[in-house]
């Protein structure tokens, strides 16, 4: 059985950092927003190089890593900006 078949849906918590299955650590800067009724377990994430995006359908795996089904609204942010 694949590690990725053992994922559990979860919503990242604002202010926490998470290690992706690719080894990169992403920081959650905002959780689900009002109006996010069409998708569950989504959050605004920022990579170490400042790439911000809305991660949709987030999953956590037994080794503690995370991943998401797809992302939306990807863009680079200015230093000091949140999203």
Secondary structure, DSSP 8 states (H G I E B T S, - for coil): --GGGG-EE----TT-EEEBTTS-EEEEEE---TTGGG-SS-EEEE-TT-EEEEEEEEEE-TTS-EEEEEEEEEEE--TT---
